[in-house]
Amino acid sequence: MDRGVSNLPREPIPPVQPSDQATARLMHKQFAGTRIVGYSLAGEESFVAVPEYNVCFDVGRAPREVIPIDFVCISHGHMDHAAGVAYYLSQRGFMGISPGNVVVHRKLAQAFQRLQGVWSDIEGHPCPGRVIGVEHLEDVSVRRGLVIRPFAVNHSEGALGFTIIESRHKLKPEFHGKTGPELVALKRGGIAIDEALEVPLLTYSGDTAIGRFLELDFVRKSRGVILECTFFDRDHRQRAQAGRHIHVDDLPRILDAIPEAQVMLIHTSRRTDIRAAKRMMLRAVKPSDTDRICLLMERPAKCPGKTETNL
């Protein structure tokens, strides 16, 4: 991309240093079988990157850890979740990375495309990238065998949650016990010996109150659910309802709806100290659920089944 210095050799991108202040604030955790990098404070900034799946949920201010990820899923248009979209797209071009993909509700897609155009005018060159407008349950392919499935949530107009789903093939029960050559012969004879199987890996709710999305089979069966929980204080129940957010008192009902998933709470607020939020979270849920729930912003970085320090 030409920024007026295209005749000069490209300088290598410096590696991320642990002492870098912008990087040090981020949380690095193992959750539901994969590594995530994230930061989430209500009204300030929210993003959760999942490098293994090449997907980032929301973009916050587009920190450098998000730039190499090819698919950014924007849950809704509020600034703390979507401010960095143009920067994400522009930086990929500047670094010589292929254009990024921004997945957003179809109602907001044209607005994000206009944003691209405005920044192209401001910078004086194109802002490459693809804005993918989607509706409820309209899959987006990340790679062969891996899709992002959006679903409607209970927040602002056009708000979405997302589930990463892996497609696998499973041998049909009637063919169990067959030898390899026998299975090959059946396939050559045009017989379908396996069936498609969907494995929901990770669900991200985005901002939402409790809603019917909890009835979706792929949400209920996800290995991990990254769930907003903005309000913890008892006198904030009405504020949660008015803003269509989750209150800590909603957690028992939610955990009953997703009985097998590990759960990570995000979108906590500076109104409540994270240590106090953890205490209120543990008081709100059943003792049998305490081992499968954690807070993204808790330090040291601790998640269900893992005990490790923040990287």
TORKOL-4160 file (C-alpha; in steps of 0.2 Angstrom, whole numbers, padded with zeros to 4 digits, m for minus):
311
<pt num="1" X="0000" Y="0000" Z="0000"/>
<pt num="2" X="0007" Y="0017" Z="m0005"/>
<pt num="3" X="0009" Y="0029" Z="0010"/>
<pt num="4" X="0021" Y="0041" Z="0001"/>
<pt num="5" X="0036" Y="0030" Z="0006"/>
<pt num="6" X="0033" Y="0015" Z="m0006"/>
<pt num="7" X="0051" Y="0017" Z="m0013"/>
<pt num="8" X="0058" Y="0013" Z="0004"/>
<pt num="9" X="0061" Y="m0004" Z="0011"/>
<pt num="10" X="0048" Y="m0011" Z="0023"/>
<pt num="11" X="0054" Y="m0011" Z="0041"/>
<pt num="12" X="0051" Y="m0027" Z="0050"/>
<pt num="13" X="0037" Y="m0026" Z="0062"/>
<pt num="14" X="0044" Y="m0026" Z="0080"/>
<pt num="15" X="0040" Y="m0041" Z="0091"/>
<pt num="16" X="0028" Y="m0038" Z="0105"/>
<pt num="17" X="0038" Y="m0036" Z="0121"/>
<pt num="18" X="0031" Y="m0041" Z="0138"/>
<pt num="19" X="0035" Y="m0024" Z="0145"/>
<pt num="20" X="0025" Y="m0015" Z="0132"/>
<pt num="21" X="0011" Y="m0006" Z="0142"/>
<pt num="22" X="m0002" Y="m0008" Z="0129"/>
<pt num="23" X="0001" Y="m0027" Z="0129"/>
<pt num="24" X="0003" Y="m0029" Z="0148"/>
<pt num="25" X="m0015" Y="m0024" Z="0151"/>
<pt num="26" X="m0022" Y="m0038" Z="0141"/>
<pt num="27" X="m0027" Y="m0055" Z="0148"/>
<pt num="28" X="m0020" Y="m0071" Z="0140"/>
<pt num="29" X="m0029" Y="m0086" Z="0146"/>
<pt num="30" X="m0033" Y="m0105" Z="0142"/>
<pt num="31" X="m0051" Y="m0107" Z="0141"/>
<pt num="32" X="m0062" Y="m0121" Z="0134"/>
<pt num="33" X="m0047" Y="m0130" Z="0126"/>
<pt num="34" X="m0040" Y="m0115" Z="0117"/>
<pt num="35" X="m0030" Y="m0099" Z="0120"/>
<pt num="36" X="m0038" Y="m0082" Z="0121"/>
<pt num="37" X="m0032" Y="m0064" Z="0122"/>
<pt num="38" X="m0044" Y="m0051" Z="0128"/>
<pt num="39" X="m0049" Y="m0036" Z="0137"/>
<pt num="40" X="m0066" Y="m0030" Z="0142"/>
<pt num="41" X="m0073" Y="m0016" Z="0153"/>
<pt num="42" X="m0090" Y="m0010" Z="0150"/>
<pt num="43" X="m0091" Y="0007" Z="0141"/>
<pt num="44" X="m0072" Y="0007" Z="0138"/>
<pt num="45" X="m0066" Y="m0007" Z="0127"/>
<pt num="46" X="m0071" Y="m0025" Z="0123"/>
<pt num="47" X="m0063" Y="m0038" Z="0112"/>
<pt num="48" X="m0059" Y="m0057" Z="0114"/>
<pt num="49" X="m0047" Y="m0064" Z="0101"/>
<pt num="50" X="m0045" Y="m0083" Z="0098"/>
<pt num="51" X="m0030" Y="m0085" Z="0087"/>
<pt num="52" X="m0031" Y="m0104" Z="0085"/>
<pt num="53" X="m0048" Y="m0101" Z="0076"/>
<pt num="54" X="m0042" Y="m0085" Z="0067"/>
<pt num="55" X="m0057" Y="m0076" Z="0074"/>
<pt num="56" X="m0059" Y="m0061" Z="0085"/>
<pt num="57" X="m0075" Y="m0056" Z="0094"/>
<pt num="58" X="m0077" Y="m0037" Z="0093"/>
<pt num="59" X="m0062" Y="m0027" Z="0090"/>
<pt num="60" X="m0061" Y="m0013" Z="0104"/>
<pt num="61" X="m0048" Y="m0001" Z="0099"/>
<pt num="62" X="m0040" Y="m0014" Z="0088"/>
<pt num="63" X="m0024" Y="m0018" Z="0098"/>
<pt num="64" X="m0010" Y="m0026" Z="0088"/>
<pt num="65" X="m0014" Y="m0043" Z="0094"/>
<pt num="66" X="m0030" Y="m0042" Z="0083"/>
<pt num="67" X="m0023" Y="m0036" Z="0067"/>
<pt num="68" X="m0016" Y="m0053" Z="0060"/>
<pt num="69" X="m0033" Y="m0061" Z="0063"/>
<pt num="70" X="m0043" Y="m0063" Z="0047"/>
<pt num="71" X="m0061" Y="m0063" Z="0054"/>
<pt num="72" X="m0068" Y="m0050" Z="0066"/>
<pt num="73" X="m0086" Y="m0052" Z="0072"/>
<pt num="74" X="m0094" Y="m0036" Z="0078"/>
<pt num="75" X="m0108" Y="m0040" Z="0090"/>
<pt num="76" X="m0116" Y="m0022" Z="0089"/>
<pt num="77" X="m0111" Y="m0005" Z="0085"/>
<pt num="78" X="m0107" Y="0003" Z="0101"/>
<pt num="79" X="m0091" Y="0012" Z="0101"/>
<pt num="80" X="m0082" Y="0002" Z="0115"/>
<pt num="81" X="m0085" Y="m0014" Z="0104"/>
<pt num="82" X="m0082" Y="m0007" Z="0087"/>
<pt num="83" X="m0071" Y="0009" Z="0087"/>
<pt num="84" X="m0056" Y="0000" Z="0080"/>
<pt num="85" X="m0064" Y="m0007" Z="0064"/>
<pt num="86" X="m0056" Y="0005" Z="0052"/>
<pt num="87" X="m0039" Y="0004" Z="0060"/>
<pt num="88" X="m0040" Y="m0015" Z="0059"/>
<pt num="89" X="m0043" Y="m0014" Z="0041"/>
<pt num="90" X="m0030" Y="0000" Z="0037"/>
<pt num="91" X="m0016" Y="m0008" Z="0047"/>
<pt num="92" X="m0018" Y="m0025" Z="0038"/>
<pt num="93" X="m0015" Y="m0016" Z="0022"/>
<pt num="94" X="0000" Y="m0006" Z="0029"/>
<pt num="95" X="0008" Y="m0022" Z="0036"/>
<pt num="96" X="0006" Y="m0031" Z="0019"/>
<pt num="97" X="m0007" Y="m0043" Z="0026"/>
<pt num="98" X="m0022" Y="m0048" Z="0015"/>
<pt num="99" X="m0038" Y="m0038" Z="0018"/>
<pt num="100" X="m0048" Y="m0042" Z="0033"/>
<pt num="101" X="m0066" Y="m0048" Z="0035"/>
<pt num="102" X="m0078" Y="m0039" Z="0047"/>
<pt num="103" X="m0094" Y="m0049" Z="0051"/>
<pt num="104" X="m0108" Y="m0039" Z="0056"/>
<pt num="105" X="m0127" Y="m0038" Z="0056"/>
<pt num="106" X="m0134" Y="m0034" Z="0039"/>
<pt num="107" X="m0143" Y="m0019" Z="0046"/>
<pt num="108" X="m0126" Y="m0011" Z="0050"/>
<pt num="109" X="m0116" Y="m0017" Z="0036"/>
<pt num="110" X="m0118" Y="m0002" Z="0025"/>
<pt num="111" X="m0114" Y="0010" Z="0039"/>
<pt num="112" X="m0097" Y="0000" Z="0041"/>
<pt num="113" X="m0094" Y="0001" Z="0022"/>
<pt num="114" X="m0097" Y="0020" Z="0023"/>
<pt num="115" X="m0084" Y="0021" Z="0037"/>
<pt num="116" X="m0072" Y="0012" Z="0025"/>
<pt num="117" X="m0076" Y="0026" Z="0012"/>
<pt num="118" X="m0074" Y="0040" Z="0024"/>
<pt num="119" X="m0057" Y="0034" Z="0030"/>
<pt num="120" X="m0051" Y="0031" Z="0012"/>
<pt num="121" X="m0055" Y="0049" Z="0009"/>
<pt num="122" X="m0046" Y="0055" Z="0025"/>
<pt num="123" X="m0030" Y="0044" Z="0022"/>
<pt num="124" X="m0030" Y="0047" Z="0003"/>
<pt num="125" X="m0030" Y="0029" Z="m0002"/>
<pt num="126" X="m0041" Y="0014" Z="m0001"/>
<pt num="127" X="m0046" Y="0006" Z="0015"/>
<pt num="128" X="m0047" Y="m0012" Z="0009"/>
<pt num="129" X="m0057" Y="m0026" Z="0018"/>
<pt num="130" X="m0073" Y="m0035" Z="0016"/>
<pt num="131" X="m0088" Y="m0031" Z="0027"/>
<pt num="132" X="m0099" Y="m0047" Z="0028"/>
<pt num="133" X="m0117" Y="m0043" Z="0032"/>
<pt num="134" X="m0126" Y="m0057" Z="0040"/>
<pt num="135" X="m0143" Y="m0062" Z="0048"/>
<pt num="136" X="m0148" Y="m0074" Z="0062"/>
<pt num="137" X="m0141" Y="m0092" Z="0059"/>
<pt num="138" X="m0132" Y="m0086" Z="0042"/>
<pt num="139" X="m0115" Y="m0096" Z="0043"/>
<pt num="140" X="m0099" Y="m0088" Z="0038"/>
<pt num="141" X="m0085" Y="m0100" Z="0033"/>
<pt num="142" X="m0068" Y="m0097" Z="0041"/>
<pt num="143" X="m0060" Y="m0112" Z="0033"/>
<pt num="144" X="m0064" Y="m0129" Z="0027"/>
<pt num="145" X="m0074" Y="m0137" Z="0042"/>
<pt num="146" X="m0075" Y="m0122" Z="0052"/>
<pt num="147" X="m0089" Y="m0109" Z="0052"/>
<pt num="148" X="m0095" Y="m0094" Z="0062"/>
<pt num="149" X="m0114" Y="m0095" Z="0066"/>
<pt num="150" X="m0122" Y="m0078" Z="0071"/>
<pt num="151" X="m0138" Y="m0078" Z="0082"/>
<pt num="152" X="m0149" Y="m0064" Z="0088"/>
<pt num="153" X="m0147" Y="m0058" Z="0106"/>
<pt num="154" X="m0157" Y="m0046" Z="0117"/>
<pt num="155" X="m0148" Y="m0029" Z="0116"/>
<pt num="156" X="m0148" Y="m0015" Z="0103"/>
<pt num="157" X="m0155" Y="m0017" Z="0086"/>
<pt num="158" X="m0144" Y="m0028" Z="0075"/>
<pt num="159" X="m0135" Y="m0035" Z="0090"/>
<pt num="160" X="m0128" Y="m0053" Z="0087"/>
<pt num="161" X="m0119" Y="m0066" Z="0097"/>
<pt num="162" X="m0108" Y="m0079" Z="0088"/>
<pt num="163" X="m0103" Y="m0097" Z="0089"/>
<pt num="164" X="m0088" Y="m0105" Z="0081"/>
<pt num="165" X="m0093" Y="m0122" Z="0075"/>
<pt num="166" X="m0082" Y="m0136" Z="0068"/>
<pt num="167" X="m0089" Y="m0149" Z="0056"/>
<pt num="168" X="m0084" Y="m0167" Z="0057"/>
<pt num="169" X="m0089" Y="m0184" Z="0050"/>
<pt num="170" X="m0094" Y="m0198" Z="0060"/>
<pt num="171" X="m0096" Y="m0216" Z="0055"/>
<pt num="172" X="m0114" Y="m0222" Z="0055"/>
<pt num="173" X="m0118" Y="m0234" Z="0069"/>
<pt num="174" X="m0123" Y="m0248" Z="0057"/>
<pt num="175" X="m0105" Y="m0248" Z="0050"/>
<pt num="176" X="m0096" Y="m0250" Z="0066"/>
<pt num="177" X="m0085" Y="m0266" Z="0066"/>
<pt num="178" X="m0082" Y="m0265" Z="0047"/>
<pt num="179" X="m0065" Y="m0267" Z="0041"/>
<pt num="180" X="m0056" Y="m0254" Z="0031"/>
<pt num="181" X="m0057" Y="m0263" Z="0014"/>
<pt num="182" X="m0076" Y="m0266" Z="0018"/>
<pt num="183" X="m0079" Y="m0247" Z="0021"/>
<pt num="184" X="m0069" Y="m0243" Z="0005"/>
<pt num="185" X="m0080" Y="m0255" Z="m0005"/>
<pt num="186" X="m0096" Y="m0248" Z="0002"/>
<pt num="187" X="m0090" Y="m0230" Z="m0002"/>
<pt num="188" X="m0086" Y="m0235" Z="m0020"/>
<pt num="189" X="m0103" Y="m0243" Z="m0021"/>
<pt num="190" X="m0111" Y="m0226" Z="m0018"/>
<pt num="191" X="m0116" Y="m0229" Z="0000"/>
<pt num="192" X="m0114" Y="m0215" Z="0012"/>
<pt num="193" X="m0105" Y="m0223" Z="0027"/>
<pt num="194" X="m0103" Y="m0207" Z="0038"/>
<pt num="195" X="m0114" Y="m0193" Z="0044"/>
<pt num="196" X="m0110" Y="m0175" Z="0047"/>
<pt num="197" X="m0108" Y="m0169" Z="0065"/>
<pt num="198" X="m0107" Y="m0151" Z="0071"/>
<pt num="199" X="m0096" Y="m0148" Z="0086"/>
<pt num="200" X="m0099" Y="m0131" Z="0094"/>
<pt num="201" X="m0083" Y="m0125" Z="0101"/>
<pt num="202" X="m0085" Y="m0107" Z="0108"/>
<pt num="203" X="m0099" Y="m0095" Z="0110"/>
<pt num="204" X="m0098" Y="m0076" Z="0112"/>
<pt num="205" X="m0114" Y="m0068" Z="0118"/>
<pt num="206" X="m0110" Y="m0050" Z="0115"/>
<pt num="207" X="m0120" Y="m0037" Z="0125"/>
<pt num="208" X="m0136" Y="m0045" Z="0129"/>
<pt num="209" X="m0150" Y="m0048" Z="0142"/>
<pt num="210" X="m0156" Y="m0066" Z="0145"/>
<pt num="211" X="m0165" Y="m0071" Z="0129"/>
<pt num="212" X="m0171" Y="m0085" Z="0118"/>
<pt num="213" X="m0153" Y="m0088" Z="0111"/>
<pt num="214" X="m0150" Y="m0099" Z="0127"/>
<pt num="215" X="m0162" Y="m0111" Z="0119"/>
<pt num="216" X="m0152" Y="m0114" Z="0103"/>
<pt num="217" X="m0144" Y="m0131" Z="0103"/>
<pt num="218" X="m0127" Y="m0126" Z="0097"/>
<pt num="219" X="m0126" Y="m0113" Z="0111"/>
<pt num="220" X="m0131" Y="m0125" Z="0125"/>
<pt num="221" X="m0119" Y="m0138" Z="0118"/>
<pt num="222" X="m0104" Y="m0126" Z="0117"/>
<pt num="223" X="m0088" Y="m0131" Z="0125"/>
<pt num="224" X="m0086" Y="m0113" Z="0131"/>
<pt num="225" X="m0097" Y="m0098" Z="0133"/>
<pt num="226" X="m0090" Y="m0080" Z="0134"/>
<pt num="227" X="m0104" Y="m0071" Z="0142"/>
<pt num="228" X="m0107" Y="m0053" Z="0146"/>
<pt num="229" X="m0111" Y="m0049" Z="0165"/>
<pt num="230" X="m0111" Y="m0030" Z="0167"/>
<pt num="231" X="m0119" Y="m0027" Z="0184"/>
<pt num="232" X="m0116" Y="m0035" Z="0201"/>
<pt num="233" X="m0122" Y="m0024" Z="0214"/>
<pt num="234" X="m0140" Y="m0028" Z="0221"/>
<pt num="235" X="m0146" Y="m0010" Z="0217"/>
<pt num="236" X="m0141" Y="m0011" Z="0199"/>
<pt num="237" X="m0155" Y="m0024" Z="0194"/>
<pt num="238" X="m0165" Y="m0010" Z="0186"/>
<pt num="239" X="m0150" Y="m0003" Z="0177"/>
<pt num="240" X="m0147" Y="m0020" Z="0170"/>
<pt num="241" X="m0164" Y="m0022" Z="0164"/>
<pt num="242" X="m0165" Y="m0004" Z="0156"/>
<pt num="243" X="m0149" Y="m0007" Z="0147"/>
<pt num="244" X="m0153" Y="m0025" Z="0142"/>
<pt num="245" X="m0138" Y="m0032" Z="0151"/>
<pt num="246" X="m0135" Y="m0047" Z="0162"/>
<pt num="247" X="m0135" Y="m0045" Z="0181"/>
<pt num="248" X="m0125" Y="m0057" Z="0192"/>
<pt num="249" X="m0142" Y="m0063" Z="0199"/>
<pt num="250" X="m0146" Y="m0070" Z="0181"/>
<pt num="251" X="m0132" Y="m0082" Z="0182"/>
<pt num="252" X="m0140" Y="m0097" Z="0190"/>
<pt num="253" X="m0154" Y="m0097" Z="0176"/>
<pt num="254" X="m0141" Y="m0096" Z="0163"/>
<pt num="255" X="m0129" Y="m0109" Z="0170"/>
<pt num="256" X="m0144" Y="m0121" Z="0170"/>
<pt num="257" X="m0147" Y="m0118" Z="0152"/>
<pt num="258" X="m0129" Y="m0122" Z="0147"/>
<pt num="259" X="m0126" Y="m0136" Z="0160"/>
<pt num="260" X="m0109" Y="m0143" Z="0152"/>
<pt num="261" X="m0100" Y="m0127" Z="0146"/>
<pt num="262" X="m0086" Y="m0118" Z="0154"/>
<pt num="263" X="m0091" Y="m0100" Z="0156"/>
<pt num="264" X="m0081" Y="m0084" Z="0156"/>
<pt num="265" X="m0089" Y="m0067" Z="0161"/>
<pt num="266" X="m0084" Y="m0052" Z="0152"/>
<pt num="267" X="m0090" Y="m0034" Z="0151"/>
<pt num="268" X="m0088" Y="m0030" Z="0169"/>
<pt num="269" X="m0088" Y="m0012" Z="0175"/>
<pt num="270" X="m0077" Y="m0001" Z="0185"/>
<pt num="271" X="m0092" Y="0002" Z="0196"/>
<pt num="272" X="m0087" Y="m0015" Z="0204"/>
<pt num="273" X="m0070" Y="m0020" Z="0209"/>
<pt num="274" X="m0065" Y="m0036" Z="0201"/>
<pt num="275" X="m0062" Y="m0045" Z="0217"/>
<pt num="276" X="m0079" Y="m0039" Z="0224"/>
<pt num="277" X="m0087" Y="m0045" Z="0207"/>
<pt num="278" X="m0079" Y="m0062" Z="0209"/>
<pt num="279" X="m0086" Y="m0064" Z="0227"/>
<pt num="280" X="m0103" Y="m0059" Z="0221"/>
<pt num="281" X="m0102" Y="m0071" Z="0207"/>
<pt num="282" X="m0097" Y="m0086" Z="0218"/>
<pt num="283" X="m0111" Y="m0081" Z="0230"/>
<pt num="284" X="m0124" Y="m0081" Z="0216"/>
<pt num="285" X="m0120" Y="m0098" Z="0208"/>
<pt num="286" X="m0123" Y="m0115" Z="0215"/>
<pt num="287" X="m0107" Y="m0123" Z="0223"/>
<pt num="288" X="m0107" Y="m0136" Z="0209"/>
<pt num="289" X="m0105" Y="m0123" Z="0196"/>
<pt num="290" X="m0090" Y="m0113" Z="0204"/>
<pt num="291" X="m0077" Y="m0124" Z="0195"/>
<pt num="292" X="m0083" Y="m0120" Z="0178"/>
<pt num="293" X="m0085" Y="m0101" Z="0179"/>
<pt num="294" X="m0072" Y="m0087" Z="0179"/>
<pt num="295" X="m0069" Y="m0069" Z="0175"/>
<pt num="296" X="m0059" Y="m0063" Z="0160"/>
<pt num="297" X="m0052" Y="m0048" Z="0170"/>
<pt num="298" X="m0047" Y="m0058" Z="0185"/>
<pt num="299" X="m0029" Y="m0058" Z="0189"/>
<pt num="300" X="m0020" Y="m0069" Z="0191"/>
<pt num="301" X="m0027" Y="m0077" Z="0175"/>
<pt num="302" X="m0037" Y="m0092" Z="0182"/>
<pt num="303" X="m0050" Y="m0101" Z="0172"/>
<pt num="304" X="m0060" Y="m0118" Z="0174"/>
<pt num="305" X="m0048" Y="m0132" Z="0175"/>
<pt num="306" X="m0032" Y="m0121" Z="0174"/>
<pt num="307" X="m0021" Y="m0112" Z="0186"/>
<pt num="308" X="m0008" Y="m0100" Z="0178"/>
<pt num="309" X="m0001" Y="m0083" Z="0179"/>
<pt num="310" X="m0005" Y="m0069" Z="0166"/>
<pt num="311" X="0007" Y="m0070" Z="0152"/>
